Amino acid sequence: RLAVLLNRADVEGLPETHVVSRGALALESVSGRSPVAPLSMHGFNLLEVRPEGARVLSWDGVDLRETPIDPGTHMIAHDDLDDVTTPRIEAWLPEFRALGPTADSADWTAEWTALLASSTALAPEDDRAIIRDNRPHGYPTQSLLYCVATVTDDAVEVRDVTLPTPAHWTE
C-alpha cells in the first residue's frame, strides 16, 4: 500500500478548537484503515494505492468523496484529480502523459525527474509551478521534497529527495 496526503481547502470553517490533525491519515491508510466521515479535520486529498486499485478520498469539511483512478498518468494537487482548472495540472499533465507509460521506459524515474526539473524554470510562486512557494499567496507552505514510487503486487519502493533549499530545485 502507498498513501499520499495533500491539503485541500474547506468549504465550511471548522473551529480550531475542534480540529484534529490529518497527520495520521497516511499511516492509517497504509495499515488498511481509510477515513470515514464525518471528520473533525481540515480538508484533504488522500491518494490510496491498494491491492484492489488506486483512488483519491477527498474531504472538504462536509463531504467525503471517492474518486477511483484508472490506469494511466494523473495529477492531483489541492483540487480534484486531473483538474485542469489547477494551473500546474493544466501546464504539466500533458507533458507527463507525453512521456508514455512508465512500463515502456527503462528508466522512467530519470525521465520524470528531468521533466520535474524543467518545470522549475518557472518561479516557485508561479501558479503553474510544481516545486512551490505559496507564501506570496497567503499560505505558509513551501515544497520541501519530491518522491518517486513504484508499486507492484510484491512491494512498494519509494525514493524521496529533500530539496536543499525549500521551494528551490538543485541538481
C-alpha positions in Angstrom: 0.0 0.0 0.0 1.0 3.6 -0.6 -0.7 6.7 0.7 0.0 10.4 -0.1 -1.8 13.2 1.7 -2.4 16.6 0.3 -4.1 19.7 1.8 -7.4 20.8 0.4 -9.5 23.9 1.2 -12.5 23.5 3.5 -15.9 24.6 2.3 -17.0 25.4 5.9 -15.0 26.9 8.7 -14.1 24.4 11.3 -13.4 25.9 14.7 -9.7 25.5 15.6 -10.7 24.1 19.0 -12.3 21.1 17.2 -9.6 20.4 14.6 -7.9 17.0 14.7 -4.6 16.6 12.9 -4.6 15.0 9.5 -1.1 13.6 10.2 -2.1 10.0 10.9 -4.3 9.6 7.8 -1.5 8.3 5.6 -0.2 5.9 8.3 -3.8 4.6 8.9 -4.3 4.2 5.2 -1.2 2.0 4.6 -2.4 0.0 7.6 -5.7 -0.7 5.7 -7.9 1.8 7.6 -9.3 4.6 5.4 -11.1 7.6 6.9 -14.8 7.6 7.4 -17.0 10.8 7.5 -17.7 12.9 9.5 -14.2 14.0 10.2 -13.1 16.8 12.6 -10.2 17.9 10.4 -9.4 20.3 7.7 -9.8 19.4 4.0 -7.5 16.9 2.3 -7.0 14.7 -0.7 -5.7 11.2 0.3 -4.3 9.2 -2.6 -4.5 5.5 -1.7 -2.8 2.7 -3.8 -4.1 -0.6 -2.5 -4.2 -4.2 -3.9 -7.7 -3.6 -5.2 -6.7 -0.4 -7.1 -6.0 3.3 -6.6 -8.4 6.0 -5.5 -8.5 9.5 -4.1 -10.5 10.3 -1.0 -11.4 14.0 -0.9 -12.7 15.7 2.3 -13.9 19.3 2.1 -15.1 19.6 5.7 -18.6 18.4 4.7 -18.4 15.5 2.3 -16.0 12.6 1.8 -15.9 11.7 -1.8 -14.1 8.7 -3.5 -12.6 9.0 -7.0 -11.4 5.7 -8.5 -8.2 6.1 -10.5 -8.0 4.3 -13.9 -4.5 3.1 -15.0 -2.5 5.9 -16.6 -0.8 9.1 -15.8 -2.7 11.5 -13.5 -2.0 14.6 -11.4 -3.5 15.9 -8.2 -2.9 18.9 -6.1 -5.3 20.8 -3.8 -8.3 20.3 -6.0 -9.7 17.3 -7.9 -7.8 14.6 -9.8 -6.7 15.8 -13.2 -8.4 19.2 -12.5 -7.3 21.4 -15.4 -8.6 24.5 -13.6 -5.5 24.0 -11.4 -2.8 25.9 -13.3 0.1 23.4 -12.6 -2.1 20.4 -13.7 -3.1 22.3 -16.9 0.5 23.1 -17.6 2.2 19.8 -16.8 -0.2 16.9 -17.0 0.1 16.8 -20.8 3.9 16.8 -20.5 4.0 13.9 -18.1 1.5 12.0 -20.2 3.6 12.6 -23.3 6.4 10.6 -21.6 4.3 7.5 -22.1 3.6 4.5 -19.8 6.3 4.0 -17.2 6.4 0.3 -18.1 7.7 1.3 -21.6 10.7 3.0 -20.2 14.0 1.5 -18.9 14.4 4.5 -16.5 11.1 6.3 -16.1 12.2 7.9 -12.8 15.0 9.7 -14.6 12.6 10.9 -17.3 10.1 12.1 -14.8 12.7 13.8 -12.6 14.1 15.6 -15.7 10.7 16.9 -16.5 10.1 18.0 -12.9 13.5 19.8 -13.1 12.4 21.6 -16.3 9.3 22.8 -14.5 11.5 24.8 -12.1 12.2 27.3 -14.9 9.1 28.8 -13.5 9.3 30.9 -10.4 8.3 28.9 -7.3 5.4 31.4 -6.6 4.0 31.0 -10.2 0.6 29.1 -10.1 1.9 26.7 -12.7 5.0 25.7 -10.6 5.2 22.2 -9.2 8.0 23.0 -6.8 6.3 25.8 -4.9 6.5 28.7 -2.5 2.9 29.5 -1.5 3.8 32.3 0.9 3.1 35.1 -1.5 -0.4 33.6 -1.9 -1.1 33.8 1.8 -0.2 30.2 2.7 2.9 29.5 4.8 4.0 26.4 2.7 6.9 25.6 0.5 7.9 22.4 -1.3 10.5 20.5 0.8 11.0 17.3 -1.2 9.8 15.2 -4.1 9.3 11.5 -4.3 9.0 8.8 -6.9 7.3 5.5 -6.1 6.9 2.1 -7.7 4.0 -0.1 -6.5 3.9 -3.7 -7.6 2.0 -6.8 -6.4 5.0 -7.7 -4.2 6.4 -4.4 -2.9 6.3 -0.6 -2.7 9.5 1.3 -3.4 9.7 5.0 -2.5 12.6 7.2 -3.2 12.5 10.7 -1.7 14.8 13.6 -2.3 15.0 16.6 0.1 15.4 19.9 -1.6 18.5 21.6 -0.2 16.6 24.9 0.0 12.8 24.9 0.4 10.9 25.7 -2.9 14.1 25.7 -5.0 15.5 23.0 -7.2 19.1 22.0 -7.1 20.7 19.3 -9.2 
